[in-house]
Amino acid sequence: MTTATTSGTETLPAHYQRLLDLSRETQLIGGCASILGWDQEVKMPAGGIDYRGKQLALLAKLHHERLTSSEFADALAECEADPDLTADPLSTSAVNLREFRWGLDRSTKLPAELVEEEAKLSSEGMYAWKDARAKDDFSLFAPSLRRIIDMLRRKAECYGWAEGGEPWDALAEDYEKGCTAEWVASIFTPLRERLQGLLDDVMGSSNAPSNAFNEIGLPIEDQKKFVNMVAAQFGFDFQRGRLDESTHPFCGGSHCNDVRMTTRFHVDNVNDALGSTMHETGHGLYEQGLLTEYIGTPMGNSVSLGIHESQSRMWENQVGRSEAFWRWCEPKLKEHFGDAVASLSFDDVYGGANIVRPDFIRVEADEATYNMHIMIRFELERAILAGDLDVDDIPAAWNAKYKEYLGLDVPSDARGCLQDIHWSMTSMGYFPTYTLGNLYCAQFFETALEAHPGMYDEFAQGEFGTLLTWLRTNIHEHGQRYRAAELCEVVTGKPLSADPLLRHLEGKLRPLYGV
């Protein structure tokens, strides 16, 4: 057998090495597009949007052409025929081949023209959304959204879906393999019922914590220094990443050694910036935890968006909203901001980080109501893609759902259906991964705490390395070795369940609210 030497002392078959080289070259194109996308959101002047759309469309076309080329397909087939590469289904080579095949089969269903069109619509759509949101006028975004939805329906048709399924299923597969609307609904319906009981008890309590922490005005430049400090304390490596500002916080970049996070700031709510930063830091830590030697291959990529969200929500909630975290962070807050926060007690700060209050904005939602926001978006997406909800009717439908789920009268488009960037960037089928992430994260964290019962004591001292090491060992370094549901069972010994999340919420909120 002809061989070729790779990094270190490992020797690989030449045909497999060739496949890896093709994959890495293809992902270089994707990495270039990712950096241009980050630049568009963070640094690019508004006047550059038309040309940027063309740049991104070209890169998407080139990436698709490389991924679906006969050269790549032939190299993959040759490797699949080599039993030495597939004998162990969990080996690095077998995992890479499995995921290469999935990606090739999926990509070949899409015409290059559609891929190019989507990239262009996404670039244009994000700018139309920003303008509409700034002017609080959905009608300014509606034409772009209509074109995006038309394209997504065609994309879903190209992918296809199982008998008895629906277009939403086809798109969701890009974010969570095996995910269907029926499966999501089977999880969401009982979860909503159980959450509603907790919410009713909490909202009916006369012992609500003080909201003073969320009403103090603090200079944005000082907030920036503070959230950077917290991200570094969690373990984010600023030599391999950075934190900037954008309208909608996100985590991007091109590989594990170039991770680009963003957050946003409000002068009158440092907790919003802190929560957003901790969330994106969770994403960033996952990306930085992927192994450098696997860059450009499935083993160097994250499992799914649900698993990715489990990491962000864990650092935001299980860590960042814990009493132990605030035992460390509250003195740091006072040290950093001085007299501006001197009047706040520990209970003000910890309680303020855990206020349960139905609100309009998803990214500012508390843990208990957050999943309601996701359920609303999931139901609307299904209706939109099925053709049961017209674009012009989205604001009214959105507002009706918020009244039904959270008892709120939405005051404006900006605080309603224009608050999220996802649809503008063609991401339908994405939202349920947030709730799946909440479920995965609670189950993962419960397992980590069982293995290391002293973690909360460590958090109170500003030490987060035990948790990060556990996540690196059990999740990050595996890349795509396991699919999401399988990873959950491997790590926790149990299939995904809502019970850990409910135990987490009940265990914290009932004592805090005295119910």
Secondary structure, DSSP 8 states (H G I E B T S, - for coil): --EEE-STT-EEEHHHHHHHHHHHHHHHHHHHHHHHHHHHHHT--GGGHHHHHHHHHHHHHHHHHHHT-HHHHHHHHHHHT-HHHHSSTTSHHHHHHHHHHHHHHHHTTS-HHHHHHHHHHHHHHHHHHHHHHHHT-GGGTHHHHHHHHHHHHHHHHHH---TT--HHHHHHTTTSTT--HHHHHHHHHHHHHHHHHHHHHHHT-S-----GGGG----HHHHHHHHHHHHHHHT--TTSEEEEE-SS--EEEEETTEEEEEE---TT-HHHHHHHHHHHHHHHHHHHHS-GGGTTSGGGS-S-HHHHHHHHHIIIIIITTSHHHHHHHHHHHHHHHGGGGTT--HHHHHHHTT-----S-GGG--HHHHHHHHHHHHHHHHHHHHTSS-GGGHHHHHHHHHHHHH------STTTTTS-SGGGGT--S-THHHHHHHHHHHHHHHHHHHH-TTHHHHHTTT--HHHHHHHHHHTGGGTTSS-HHHHHHHHHSS---SHHHHHHHHHHHHHHHT-
